[in-house]
Amino acid sequence: MQATTTSFGIEEALEQLGIKEVNKGTSTGKNWFSEGEEFTSSSPVDGQVIAKVTATSKEDYEKVMQSATSAFKDWRLKPAPQRGEIVRQFGDELRRLKEPLGKLVSYEMGKSYQEGLGEVQEMIDICDFAVGLSRQLHGLTMHSERPGHRMYEQYHPLGVVGIISAFNFPVAVWAWNTTLAWICGDVCVWKPSEKTPLCGIACQKIAAKVLADNNLPEGISCLINGDYKVGEMMTNDPRVPLVSATGSIRMGKIVAQAVAARLGKSLLELGGNNAIIVTPDADIKMTVIGAVFGAVGTAGQRCTSTRRLIIHESIYDKVKDAVVDAYKQLRIGNPLDEKNHVGPLIDKDAVKMYNQALEKVVAEGGNIIVAGGVLEGEGYESGCYVKPAIAEAKNSFEIVQHETFAPVLYLLKYSGAIENAIEIQNGVVQGLSSAIMTNNLREAERFLSHSGSDCGIANVNIGTSGAEIGGAFGGEKETGGGRESGSDAWKVYMRRQTNTINYTTELPLAQGIKFDL
């Protein structure tokens, strides 16, 4: 391995996961191949090259699609509980390799080791959820208006599900999609972020082993790698009825238009501009914990990260002082060291975006109360470590209206009733996650009502960041409207069919129409 960070066992983790110095980036299962150019995965932790990956060419992609479409014809015929058994075994493999995979997630992406382990645990949890779900893919029955007829609905597999994932959750979001798609009878083609390709290769190796151990055909789990051009092969391919894409709003609009042009289906999980409303009845200690973790966890690179703190004017200074004091306790450094709270941004482009956001908020009249900046010196050689910053701002600022994928928290003040805070919160184009901190039942219920938060996620007395796999995850407005993970999110991976059965010797027509011959 070319990586030099050995004190935290990363080389051993890479070996356990089968990562080599140069890795084929295309796979249909046991078979790995690639004719594309090499690209490099470097760690934001120390700037070191971890390994190289060969990208997927057009010819490689065609091999993948031929394998996937062929495998679907076999996989869809297996009863759903049998498909669930494969997912159960996949979950057991993840349990066995949780530590090395968690370290790779941390080292390649830059999130803390505990968050890396947590992400793998999320994969394990969705496997457990999917196993149970494999025996509950229910339809509906309904009464027919015609005597001697029975009506019902059932769900069938879609086919090949394309998955495009982002760097910030390099393994969990793939598992959200894949495990549900698998138990629904679909096969999957995954394009991980080009910033975290090794996480994709590691997961594909784990899945391929389980599938091979069960003598299942190539193509049930496929991997492609490269930049946006590789993703375009999939979004424009009519053999892919559903594309699930996680990323920026800009990317999501491109994917949605391409898929819609061929009348395909898209599941979009896009940007968030998430806010916590803090009312006069809030528990300040809980507020600080929720706001600080939400703002700085994963260095502010979660789609559910807290971007805005909307505080009532009567407690504004008190909350501001408490949050500023908490920031003084943050430890920034190597995320594999569990004593650190904040790791690096993903790359220097992200650092540039962070700096530009701080410049813009000042230019628009904001006041920075916790200074940002790029850290230098020993331990910060990658140039990707930045200080979490706090700025007083207004919701109308252009920079506040946009998602900054970095640890920048904007403090906003509201006055009067809770309706005023809700209006501020909803006054952005994104609609992913939201929260309110209050011990006032009426405020909480007002926030959750049909005229309250317009987000896909609305929490009371917890922050915006993080989600349990039991509930459907996703957002509204320009967040895309998609739903993944729990609840009935499985339905998006299937096609619905209505069936009517006539068990009489007559053929009455609907609506009483007469057609005598």
C-alpha positions, 0 to 999 in steps of 0.5 A: 500500500502507498498509504503511510498512516499506519498508527491507526491500522489503516494498512491492515484494514485495506488488506482485510478488505482486499484493496490493492495498489491498483484496483479494477473499478468495474465488477459484475461479481466475481469478475473484475475488469476495466479498460478505462484510465487510472485515477487516484484515491487520496485521503483528506486525512494526511494527503497520502495516495491510498490506491489507484482505480481503473475507470469504467469504459463504454465497453466495460459498461456494456458488459456490466449491463449485459450481465445485470439484465441476464441476472435479473431474469434469474434473480426475480424468480427466487422467492422474496424470503430466499432473497432476504436470506442472501441479504442476511448473509451480507449483513453477517459479512458486514458485522465481521468486517465492520472495523476495517470497513469503518476505518476505510470510510474514515480514512478515504472520506475523512469522517471520524472513526466512530462515524465510520463505524456508525455508517457500517452499522447503518448498513447492518441495520438496513440488512436486518430491516430488509430481511424482515421486509422480504416476508412482507412485500404486501399488496391490497385486495378490494371489492369489485363492483361486478359480481363474481369478481375479485380485485387485488394489487401486487408488486413486481420487480422493476429490473436493473436499479442504477445507484449514484452515491455521494462521497459523504456517506460512501457505503450506507446510502448504497446499502439503503438502496441495494438491500431493498432492491435485492429483496424486491427482486431487482439487480443493482449497478452502483457508481460510487463517488469518484472521491471515495471509489475504494469504499465502493470496491470494498463493498462490492467484494463483500457482496460478491463473496456472499453471492458466489458462496450461494452459487448465484449468477454474475450481475446481481451486484455490479460496480462501475467507477469514474466521473460524471460521464460514467454516471451519464451512461446509466442515466441515459440507458433505457435498460435502467428503469430506476436511477437513485441519485444522491448528491447536489441539487445541480447534479439531481436536476441533470439526472432527473432531466435525463431519466425523464426524457426516456420516461424512466423513474428517478429517486433523488436525495439532494441538498439540504439547508437544514434549520433548528428553531429555538423557542423561549421554551427550549432546553438550552443544554439539549439545544447546544448538543443538537446544534453543535453536532449537527453543524460540525459532525462529518465536518458539516458534510452531511446532507442533514447538517445543521446550517441555520439556527433560528433563535427567538430574540428573547434568548438569542444572546444566551443561546449564542454564548452557549454555542460559542463556548461549546465551539471552544471545546472542539478538537480538530484533527486526524479522524481516526483518533477518537479524541478528535471531534472534527476531521477534514473536508473531502478535498481542497475544492471543498476548502475553497468553497468554505472560504468563499462562503465566509467571504460572502456572508461578510460581504452581505453584511453578516458578522462572523463570531467564531472565526474560520480558517484553514489549519496548517502545520503538523497533522494538517499537511493535507490542507483540508482541515478547517475551523468550524465557523459561526456567523450572524446573518439573515435568511435573505442573504444569498449565501444563506439560501444556498447549501455550503457543504462545510462547517459554517453555521448561520445564526438567525433571529426571530421575534413574535410567534412560532409562525414567524420562525417556521416562515424563516425555516421554510424560506429556502428552496431545500426541504430535507431536515428540520427541528424545533427545540421546545418544551411547549406542546403547542409549539411542537404540534404547530411545527409538525402540522400541515402548515408547519415544517415543509421538510421531509424530516421534522424533529422535536427536541433532537437535531437535524442530523442523522436518521434511523433506518426504520423511517423513510428518509428524504426531502421535498422541494429541490431536495428531490422528493425521494424516499429511501430506507425504511417505512414503505420506501421499498415500493419505489423499487417495484412496479405496481400491478392491478389484477381483476379475476372473474370466476363466473361464467358471465362477463359483465362489464364495468359501470353497467355497460351493455355490449350484447353479441 
